[in-house]
Amino acid sequence: MPGSIEDLERELDWLYGKDGVYPLKGVPCRCLHDYKSLGTLHGMNMGKGWVRVTTDPKCPHHGVVA
């Protein structure tokens, strides 16, 4: 179900899991995420999805060290 905890886990695994799309594979993101509107692009509603809403300073992907 979109917006569920399981959906967030799948999203984060796709991004940061052992086969993830980011370079630090297997290292989880520590930032807070929320299921929100993705806004509009050229007048088209992009729907909802998982977005990072804060940056944790200790996050290896987005924090001070990154």
C-alpha positions as a printed NumPy array, in Angstrom:
array([[  0.   ,   0.   ,   0.   ],
       [  1.461,   3.394,  -0.912],
       [  2.508,   5.396,   2.131],
       [  2.864,   2.371,   4.428],
       [  5.939,   1.546,   6.509],
       [  6.607,  -1.433,   4.23 ],
       [  6.505,   0.901,   1.216],
       [  9.065,   3.199,   2.878],
       [ 11.305,   0.206,   3.657],
       [ 11.172,  -0.877,  -0.02 ],
       [ 11.957,   2.672,  -1.159],
       [ 14.947,   3.02 ,   1.178],
       [ 16.214,  -0.446,   0.248],
       [ 15.993,   0.489,  -3.45 ],
       [ 17.965,   3.674,  -2.773],
       [ 20.47 ,   2.565,  -0.115],
       [ 20.292,  -1.254,   0.062],
       [ 23.068,  -3.644,  -0.987],
       [ 21.983,  -3.293,  -4.638],
       [ 20.869,   0.323,  -4.225],
       [ 21.311,   3.171,  -6.668],
       [ 23.528,   5.266,  -4.358],
       [ 27.293,   4.665,  -4.034],
       [ 27.325,   3.759,  -0.306],
       [ 25.494,   0.469,  -0.837],
       [ 24.15 ,  -1.215,   2.307],
       [ 24.464,   1.983,   4.39 ],
       [ 21.003,   3.277,   5.381],
       [ 19.887,   6.892,   5.215],
       [ 19.215,   8.324,   8.687],
       [ 17.13 ,  11.315,   7.564],
       [ 13.407,  11.642,   8.274],
       [ 11.148,  10.798,   5.311],
       [  7.449,  11.478,   4.749],
       [  4.852,  10.499,   2.145],
       [  3.955,  13.833,   0.527],
       [  2.887,  15.508,  -2.675],
       [  5.646,  15.58 ,  -5.288],
       [  4.295,  18.879,  -6.627],
       [  3.648,  19.829, -10.231],
       [  5.841,  19.834, -13.31 ],
       [  4.759,  21.919, -16.302],
       [  1.22 ,  21.979, -14.884],
       [  1.062,  18.197, -14.373],
       [  0.389,  16.789, -10.893],
       [  3.225,  14.373, -10.075],
       [  1.216,  12.557,  -7.373],
       [  2.583,  11.481,  -3.993],
       [  5.768,   9.742,  -2.989],
       [  8.443,   9.399,  -0.319],
       [ 10.557,  12.51 ,   0.19 ],
       [ 13.335,  13.409,   2.617],
       [ 11.981,  16.142,   4.909],
       [ 15.001,  16.678,   7.191],
       [ 18.726,  16.145,   7.021],
       [ 20.285,  14.226,   9.899],
       [ 23.821,  15.612,  10.451],
       [ 25.069,  12.035,  11.032],
       [ 23.522,  10.643,   7.814],
       [ 26.313,   9.162,   5.649],
       [ 24.454,  10.213,   2.465],
       [ 23.229,  13.733,   3.268],
       [ 24.827,  14.796,   6.575],
       [ 27.913,  16.843,   7.413],
       [ 30.325,  13.994,   6.625],
       [ 28.798,  13.402,   3.177]])
